[in-house]
């Protein structure tokens, strides 16, 4: 047991919101997660920064294990859908630590 066990649940209760998760062939499931669009400055060819908004989702690893290609629809971003591009493992030793998912918006 880690001193950090349970803290993710507290954060999820405070900042989390419903997220619809669809992994084919299973149907949609509603889970709780923390969605945000992180603003990053990435240098472009001439060295100037290019500002990007990178959508990210944090979900407790005890709740769901999303994988690349899965579809998510965060209630915090109504009407928008995203696919999972990358999964970043938890850096916390807590049993219920957040996993970070880098997302890409699905455009019609």
Rosetta blueprint (number, residue, H / E / L):
1 X L
2 X L
3 X L
4 X L
5 X L
6 X L
7 X H
8 X H
9 X H
10 X H
11 X H
12 X H
13 X H
14 X H
15 X H
16 X L
17 X E
18 X E
19 X E
20 X E
21 X E
22 X E
23 X L
24 X L
25 X L
26 X L
27 X L
28 X L
29 X E
30 X E
31 X E
32 X E
33 X E
34 X E
35 X E
36 X E
37 X E
38 X E
39 X E
40 X E
41 X E
42 X E
43 X E
44 X L
45 X L
46 X L
47 X L
48 X L
49 X E
50 X E
51 X E
52 X E
53 X E
54 X E
55 X E
56 X E
57 X E
58 X E
59 X E
60 X E
61 X L
62 X L
63 X L
64 X L
65 X L
66 X L
67 X L
68 X L
69 X L
70 X L
71 X E
72 X E
73 X E
74 X E
75 X H
76 X H
77 X H
78 X L
79 X L
80 X L
81 X L
82 X E
83 X E
84 X E
85 X E
86 X E
87 X E
88 X E
89 X L
90 X L
91 X L
92 X L
93 X L
94 X L
95 X L
96 X L
97 X L
98 X E
99 X E
100 X E
101 X E
102 X E
103 X E
104 X E
105 X E
106 X L
107 X L
108 X L
